[in-house]
Amino acid sequence: MAKKPTLGLCMIVKNEEEVIGRCLDSCCDLFDEMIIVDTGSVDKTKEILEKYPVKVYDFEWIYDFSAARNFSFSKSTCDFIMWLDADDVIYKEELEKLKELKNKLDDKVDIYQMHYSYLQDENDNTTYLQDRARIVKNNHKDRWHGMIHEYMEFEGNIEKTDITIHHKKIEVAEPTRNLDIYRRMKKQGIEFSLRDLYLFSQELKGNNYNTEALETVDKFFSHKDEYKYNKFYFDDAIMIKHELYERINMGVEDIKKILLEYLEFAKPTPFVCCKLGEIFNSLECYDTAKYWFLLAIRLGEDDPQAEVDYNAFLPFFGIAYSFYYLGDKENAVKYSKKALKLKPGNKACEDNLKLYENM
């Protein structure tokens, strides 16, 4: 009888005393081996790790997340490797699915893909979902790439699963860590990829360097001919540019212009459609707003990984407002209830629903 493949965990950590126990408690009985690479903790992280059956290795921090990830993978002796971040959590029902998957790991599969609930609302409903390569065959290759916001290259046979890992960040211990690495790369003259430009603008925005962020995202959009190869980054970058325009108090017409310019080279996304709907509502062009909200809803149905706020909740909320001013009570109530179903207890939804029902 063939031996069942083994599954190991690989993590990199630094100053994770607030979350590392929560992560390991949620999943430690799943793995045949757990490798933890510490890149320089000065808190109680290592003390907490002593309570778990883990192998801890030190790795000198060289401002390169991929190097640390690849080092952790190099220490694994298992047939398959699963990676987690310290602020990830595996819910009980998802752990059961993982245990089932472990029992049927197939040597013919190189990568098992899982959902990543990256953001949640106050009721723990997922608002931003990604698919990530989460379990990979241990072939002793350098899997990880990129000094910051590292990613794993896909190769071989990929199997998608319905398992979800939840990212549950408590706080940002080093809010400028990622930005500092990008500034260091820039100072060293390291050429930025299109992905780096997008992520650098995101870090600049997150740290309120709005002017520099706008310059960087504009530089990113100067490569719009690469949209078909990097659709994900362009779709996210328009969200960055939109927020920056709002921060520097650009007028409605200017914001509308950047959204429509985006549509000159890219297909509409739920976010773009939703924002155009909101703009046309504000301009009292309710029929036009209704068109964009309906398109956002339809696109959202075709793209379950889009942000829930933009592919369902906000277009439901916005189109109900459009129907109200168009004098269509039935649809105003209908879509308001749809929005409220997605976010029970939302006060704005509840107040609007009362208003629409009393038309």
N, C-alpha and C positions, 0 to 999 in steps of 0.2 A: 504493500500500500504506500502510495507516494506521500511524502511528508508535506504537511500543510505549510504554505509560505508564512514567514514571520513578518510582523509589522512593528516597526520602531517609530518613536517620536523624536523629532529634532527641533530644538528651539534655540534662539539667541535671546539673551536677556541682559538688561542693565537697569539696576535700581527699580525693580518691579515688586517691592515688598507689599504693595497695596493689592496686587492682582494675581501674583504667581500662584498662591495657594488656591485661589478660586478656580483658576484654570486647571491645575493638576487634579484637584478634587473632582472636577467634572468628568475626568477621562482617564485617570492614571491606571485603572484596572484593565484598560483596553490593550495596552502595549506589551510586547515582549521585551522591549528595551527602551529606555528614555535617555536621550543625550541632551544635555543642557550646556550651552556655551555662554559663558559670562564675559562680557566685553568691558568690565571695569566697575562693577557695582560697589558702592560705598555705604549702602543701607543694609537692611537685614535680609536681602534676597537670598544669599548663600546660607544663612542660618535657617531660613524657612525650608530651603531645598534639602537640608539634612533630614527632614521628616519623611522624605519620599525616596523610593528606590530608583534614584537617578544617578547617572554618571555625569559629573560636572567637569568641564574643561575651561581653562582660562584662555582668552584670545585677546592679544593687545589690539586696542582699537586703532584702526588705521583710516578712519573716515570712509569706510567701504562696507556697506551692508552685505553685498554679494559675497565678498571675501569671507565674512563671518558665517554666512549661511552655508557656503560651500565647505568651510572648515567643519561645521556641525555635521553635514552629510558625510564627510570623509571618515567620521568616527563611528558611523553606524555599521553594524554587522548583520542587519536584518535584510530580508529579501525585498521588502517594500518600506518606504519611508513616508511618514506623514509629518507635515510641518504645521506649527501653530505659533501665534504670537501670544505673549504673556497675558494680554487683555482679551483673548478669545475665550469663549465658553461653549461647551457642548451640552445642550439641553438633554435631559434624560431620554426623551423619545428619539432624539437624533443619535444618542449613544447606542441605543438598541439597534438602530439601522446600521450603525458602524460595525457593531459586533457581528451582525449578519453578513455584512460585506467582508469582514475579515475572514470569515469561515469559507468564503468562496473567491478569495483573491486568485486571479488567473495570471499565470506567467506570460500569457499571450497579450496581456494588457500592460501598456507602459505607463499610462497616466489615468487616474480616476479623478474626475472633475466633480466639484461640489459647489453648492450655493454659498455665498458669503453675505450674510446680513450685516452690512457695514454700518448702517444707521437705523435707529428705531425712534419712534415718537414716545410720548409720555406714557402710552399704554402698551409699550413694547411691540407695537406693530412695525414691521419692517418698512422703511421709507426709501432705502437704497440697497439694491440687491445686485451682486456681481456673481459671475461664475469664475472659479479659480481652480487651477491644477492643485490638488490638495494631497493626494497620495501618488507617489511615483516609484517606479521600479528602481532599485538600488543598482545602478550600473557603473558607479564610481566615476561619473563624469562631472565636470563643473556645470551644474544645472542653472545656477543663478547668474544674472547679468545686471549691470547698472550699479553705480556706487551708492545711489540713493533711490528710494522707491523701487527697490529691486524687483525683478520679474524672472519668471522661469520660462525658458524656451520650450515650446511644445514640439515633440517629435515622437513618432511611433503611433501605436494604437491607443486611442483615447476613448474612455467609456464615461458617459455622463451618469450621475446619480441624482437622486432627489434629496440627498442629505444636506442639511444646512448647518453651517458654523456661524455663531453669533459673535460679532465684535462688540465688546462692552467696555469702551474706554471710560475710565473714571476721571482722569485729568491728564493734561500734558505736562510731564515733568520738566522737559526742556523745550519750551515753545519755539525757540529759534534753531533747534538742532538741525533740522533739514535745510533751513535757509542758510545756515552757516556753512554746511557742506557744499551747497551750490555756489556760495560766494567764494569758497576756497577753490572749487573747480575753476571758476571764472578767473580768479587771480593767477592760477597755475597755467592758464591758457588752454585748458582742456576744451575741445570742441563740443558744443552742446548739440545733441540730436534734437529732432522735432519733439520727441517725447520729453526731453529735458527742458526745452523752452516752455512747453505746456505746464509741466510740474513746477518749474521755477516761478512762473507767473502766479501759480496757485499759492505757493509758499509766500511770495511777496504780498499777495492780497491778504492772506491769512494773518500777516504781521503788519498790515496797514501801511505798506509802502505802495500807495495807490498809483502814484505817477509812474514809478518804475515798473510796477505790475502791468500797467496799461501799455507802456513801451514794449515790454517783453511779449505780451499776448498779441500785440500788433505785429511784432516780428514773427511770431508763430503763424499768424494768419497770412503773412506774405508768402507762405509755402502752400497756399490753398490748392495748388495743382496736385498736391499729394493726398488730397482728401480721401480718395477711394482706397488708399493704402493704410490710412490712419484715421478712419471714420470716428472711432471712439474718442480720440483726443480732440478732434474738431468739435464734436457734439458737446463735449464738456467745456471746451474753451469758450464757446459762445456764452455759456452760463457765467464764466468768470468775467468776460468783457461786459456783459449786461449789468452784473452787480457793480463793477467798477464805475460804469456810467451813472448808475444810480447814486453811488457814493459821492461822486464829484458833482452831483446835482445837474446832470445834463437834462435837457428838456424832453418831454414826451416825444416830440418829433425826431430828435436826435436818436433816442433809444429805438424808436420804430425803424429808423433808417438802418441802424446796424443789424437789426433782425432781418429786414428785407434784403440787405446786401448779402447776408449769409445765405439766403435762399437762392442767390444768383449762381452759387457753385455747389450747394449742398441740398440734400433732401430735407424736408421739414422734420423736426423732432417734436415730441410732446412738449418739451420745454419751450421751444420757439413759438409753437402754435398757442400755447397757454398764455405766454407773455403778450403775444399779439392780440389775443382775445381780451386780456385785461386792458391793454392800451385802447382798443376800440370801444370797450365799455366806458372808459374814462372820457372818450371823445363823443359819447352818446351815439355811436354808430352800432346799434345793438344787433342788427341783422348781420353785419360783418363780423362782429364779435362772436356771434353764435356759430358762424361758419368755422372760425378758427378753433373754438372750443370743441366742436363736433369732430374736427380733424384730429385734435389732440387725443380725444377719447379713442378714436378708431386706431390711431397709431400706437397708442398705449396698449390696446388689446393685442396688437401684433408684436409688441416688444415688452414681455413681462419683466425684463431687467431694468427698464427705465424707472426713474424715481416715481414712487407711488403718488407723491404729491402732484406731479405734473402729468401723469398718464391717467389719473382718475379723480382724485379728490379735488384738486383745484379747478380742472375743467368742469366737473359737476357743479362745484360751488359757483363758478363764474357764469356758466350758461343759465343756471337758475336765475341769476341776477338779470341776464339779458332777457329771458322770457318774461320776467316780472315787468320790465319796462316796455316790453312789446305787448303787454296786456294778456299774456297767455298763462293764466293761473294754473292750469292742469300741469303743464310742463315745468313751471317754476317750482311747484310743490314736489313733483316727481324727482327732479334732479337734486333738489335740496335734500330730500330723504336719502337719495343715493350717496350724497356727500356725508351726511350724518351717519349713515351705516358704516362708512369707512373710518370715521372718527367720532364714535359715540361720546357725547358729553361736550363736544366742541360748542362753545358759547355763541360764536358768530353764526354757526349753522343753525343752532336752536332759535336764535333771535330772528334770523332771516325766514326760517320756516314759519314761525308765528306770523310774521308780516305777510308772507305769501298766502297763507291759509285765510287771512282776513281781507284779501283783495275784494 
